[in-house]
């Protein structure tokens, strides 16, 4: 993993590129209301191309989203390892219901150069309005989930801003870099990032502490009931 401001600057530049600061095709709207948006966006890091259009069932997607966990960086275990104890679900039941309606539609419409993105607003009893945002694409049977923000306040008080930062058109841009890492349960369906680095389609996603690579076949295998013993 790259570290420090070099990785952050490159991640922000890549996110701005996704926002349309280039000659990339215009995003395709899938769903939009006062709180939530789902778009198809051109992916400048698609390399040889993602495996799109892709058929993803709502049930498969729900199983993946239910398994995504977040953990504050100051709560990591020894050696900076993600610990399931103390982690929290990344998505609420409402958010999972919305994403399972719209992300499968986006992936069915996606070209090999696209990824599906989401921007969700919910209300936290302490922070008020918070943002969960990121993107999803399918590549060679694996699902790549980027979680740029997870219940993140758009006010970014650590930068002493009194105004809310609107990143709806930049869903892959972290409002607060280095705030959290993502993990997955069951861990057996989670492909470690170290096994994916250097492979086509991976290298452009710079803060890989916010990138999950999931094998849905492994997840389905773990969910399948054991065969009765004779």
WODAHU-V265406 format. One record per residue. RES is the residue in one letter. PHI is phi in degrees with one decimal (none if undefined). PSI is psi in radians with two decimals (999 if undefined). NEAR is the number of other ideal C-beta (glycine too) atoms within 10 Angstrom. Layout:
# WODAHU-V265406
RES | PHI | PSI | NEAR
RES | PHI | PSI | NEAR
This chain:
# WODAHU-V265406
X | none | 2.35 | 12
X | -76.2 | 2.68 | 12
X | -133.8 | 3.05 | 9
X | 71.0 | -2.91 | 8
X | -70.0 | -0.43 | 9
X | -60.1 | -0.85 | 10
X | -63.1 | -0.70 | 16
X | -64.8 | -0.78 | 16
X | -61.9 | -0.73 | 11
X | -67.6 | -0.67 | 14
X | -64.4 | -0.74 | 21
X | -67.2 | -0.68 | 17
X | -63.5 | -0.71 | 11
X | -65.6 | -0.67 | 18
X | -67.5 | -0.69 | 19
X | -64.4 | -0.60 | 14
X | -62.4 | -0.71 | 19
X | -64.1 | -0.49 | 24
X | -74.0 | -0.13 | 18
X | 110.2 | 0.21 | 15
X | -82.5 | 0.69 | 11
X | -156.2 | -2.91 | 11
X | -92.6 | 0.35 | 6
X | -64.8 | 2.64 | 15
X | -58.6 | 2.65 | 13
X | -65.1 | 2.52 | 10
X | -60.4 | 2.68 | 18
X | -107.5 | 2.12 | 16
X | -76.1 | 2.25 | 11
X | -105.6 | -0.76 | 21
X | -153.4 | 2.47 | 16
X | -156.1 | 2.26 | 13
X | -144.4 | -2.91 | 8
X | -62.6 | -0.47 | 6
X | -111.7 | -0.63 | 14
X | -126.4 | 2.51 | 20
X | -139.1 | 2.49 | 21
X | -130.9 | 2.25 | 23
X | -133.3 | 2.76 | 24
X | -99.0 | 2.28 | 24
X | -128.0 | 2.59 | 26
X | -67.3 | 2.36 | 19
X | -106.6 | 1.87 | 28
X | -68.3 | -0.20 | 13
X | -105.7 | 0.40 | 17
X | -70.2 | -0.29 | 19
X | 59.4 | -2.20 | 16
X | -72.1 | -0.13 | 9
X | 112.8 | 2.45 | 14
X | -78.7 | 2.96 | 23
X | -88.0 | 1.11 | 16
X | -121.0 | 2.63 | 22
X | -62.0 | 2.63 | 15
X | -128.0 | 2.47 | 20
X | -99.3 | 1.99 | 9
X | -124.8 | 2.13 | 21
X | -79.4 | 2.63 | 11
X | -56.6 | -0.61 | 15
X | -67.2 | -0.76 | 10
X | -60.2 | -0.82 | 17
X | -64.3 | -0.72 | 20
X | -60.4 | -0.72 | 16
X | -62.8 | -0.66 | 19
X | -71.2 | -0.85 | 22
X | -62.9 | -0.62 | 21
X | -65.7 | -0.42 | 14
X | -88.6 | -0.17 | 20
X | -75.5 | 2.26 | 22
X | -123.6 | 2.66 | 23
X | -124.5 | 2.64 | 20
X | -146.1 | 2.35 | 22
X | -63.3 | 2.53 | 12
X | -62.7 | -0.53 | 11
X | -76.6 | -0.03 | 7
X | -108.6 | 0.17 | 14
X | -67.8 | 2.71 | 16
X | -78.7 | -3.01 | 12
X | -59.1 | 2.42 | 6
X | 74.6 | 0.22 | 5
X | 74.3 | 0.41 | 10
X | -84.3 | 2.51 | 9
X | -69.5 | 2.32 | 19
X | -115.2 | 2.21 | 13
X | -64.0 | -0.61 | 13
X | -67.4 | 2.18 | 7
X | 92.1 | -0.10 | 12
X | -81.9 | 2.89 | 20
X | -131.3 | 2.67 | 12
X | -61.2 | 2.46 | 17
X | -79.2 | -0.53 | 25
X | -122.2 | 2.48 | 25
X | -83.2 | 2.94 | 14
X | -61.2 | -0.67 | 11
X | -63.1 | -0.76 | 12
X | -66.0 | -0.69 | 18
X | -63.2 | -0.75 | 20
X | -60.6 | -0.73 | 13
X | -68.6 | -0.79 | 19
X | -67.8 | -0.58 | 25
X | -72.2 | -0.30 | 19
X | -80.2 | -0.66 | 14
X | -109.0 | -0.57 | 19
X | -65.4 | -0.70 | 22
X | -59.0 | -0.68 | 19
X | -62.4 | -0.75 | 15
X | -62.1 | -0.77 | 29
X | -69.4 | -0.51 | 25
X | -67.3 | -0.51 | 13
X | -91.8 | -0.18 | 15
X | -70.9 | 2.56 | 24
X | -93.2 | 2.97 | 15
X | -61.2 | -0.23 | 16
X | -99.2 | 0.07 | 17
X | -109.1 | 2.81 | 25
X | -136.2 | 2.70 | 26
X | -88.3 | 2.38 | 30
X | -124.1 | 2.76 | 27
X | -141.7 | 2.64 | 24
X | -142.8 | 2.02 | 24
X | -125.2 | 2.33 | 23
X | -111.9 | 2.30 | 17
X | -134.2 | 3.13 | 16
X | -116.9 | 2.18 | 9
X | -100.9 | 2.39 | 11
X | -62.2 | -0.39 | 5
X | -101.9 | -0.82 | 6
X | -89.0 | -0.27 | 14
X | 81.4 | -2.40 | 11
X | -68.7 | 2.26 | 13
X | -131.0 | 2.76 | 19
X | -117.4 | 2.36 | 24
X | -123.3 | 2.16 | 23
X | -149.7 | 2.79 | 25
X | 168.9 | -2.70 | 25
X | -153.0 | 2.91 | 26
X | -146.3 | 2.36 | 26
X | -144.5 | 2.83 | 26
X | -113.1 | 2.38 | 20
X | -147.3 | 2.03 | 23
X | 51.0 | 0.81 | 10
X | 82.1 | -0.05 | 10
X | -110.4 | 2.62 | 17
X | -105.5 | 2.26 | 23
X | -107.9 | 2.02 | 20
X | -113.3 | 2.12 | 19
X | -105.1 | 2.14 | 22
X | -114.7 | 1.60 | 24
X | -73.0 | -0.69 | 26
X | -133.6 | 2.49 | 24
X | -140.8 | 1.82 | 26
X | 51.8 | 0.81 | 19
X | -98.6 | 2.31 | 21
X | -70.8 | 2.28 | 19
X | -73.8 | -0.08 | 20
X | -81.5 | -0.29 | 17
X | 46.9 | 1.02 | 15
X | -63.8 | -0.38 | 10
X | -66.4 | -0.30 | 11
X | -98.4 | 0.13 | 9
X | 59.6 | 0.57 | 6
X | -86.2 | 2.38 | 11
X | -95.9 | -0.10 | 7
X | -109.4 | 2.74 | 8
X | -82.6 | 2.38 | 14
X | -86.4 | 2.16 | 16
X | -97.0 | 1.91 | 11
X | -116.3 | 0.42 | 20
X | -57.2 | -0.62 | 15
X | -88.0 | 0.07 | 15
X | -133.5 | 1.11 | 23
X | -66.3 | -0.26 | 27
X | -97.6 | 0.12 | 28
X | -93.9 | 2.08 | 19
X | -71.7 | 2.22 | 24
X | -67.9 | -0.67 | 22
X | -126.1 | 1.64 | 18
X | -61.2 | 2.58 | 15
X | 65.7 | 0.44 | 14
X | -84.4 | -0.65 | 18
X | -148.3 | 2.95 | 25
X | -124.7 | 2.80 | 23
X | -111.9 | 2.64 | 22
X | -141.6 | -3.06 | 20
X | -147.7 | 2.53 | 22
X | -133.8 | 2.23 | 14
X | -77.6 | 2.50 | 12
X | -63.8 | -0.41 | 12
X | -65.6 | -0.33 | 12
X | -94.4 | -0.06 | 23
X | -96.8 | 2.06 | 21
X | -87.2 | 2.10 | 17
X | -58.2 | 2.46 | 10
X | -60.6 | -0.54 | 15
X | -61.9 | -0.45 | 9
X | -80.0 | -0.23 | 10
X | -106.5 | -0.29 | 18
X | -60.7 | 2.41 | 11
X | 89.1 | -0.17 | 8
X | -86.6 | 2.63 | 12
X | -57.6 | 2.31 | 12
X | 92.0 | -0.05 | 20
X | -105.6 | -0.71 | 18
X | -61.6 | -0.42 | 14
X | -77.0 | -0.22 | 14
X | -92.2 | 1.63 | 21
X | -78.1 | -0.71 | 20
X | -89.9 | 1.46 | 20
X | -75.6 | 0.04 | 21
X | -72.2 | -0.22 | 19
X | -109.8 | 0.24 | 24
X | -118.5 | 2.20 | 21
X | -112.0 | 2.37 | 25
X | -113.2 | 2.04 | 21
X | -116.7 | 2.40 | 21
X | -100.4 | 1.82 | 15
X | -65.4 | -0.44 | 18
X | -65.7 | -0.72 | 11
X | -64.4 | -0.69 | 15
X | -64.1 | -0.73 | 20
X | -65.5 | -0.65 | 13
X | -64.0 | -0.71 | 11
X | -69.9 | -0.49 | 12
X | -83.2 | -0.29 | 11
X | -70.6 | 2.30 | 8
X | -60.7 | 2.50 | 5
X | -66.5 | 2.51 | 5
X | -66.8 | 2.43 | 6
X | -63.4 | 2.48 | 5
X | -77.9 | 2.40 | 4
X | -64.6 | 999 | 3
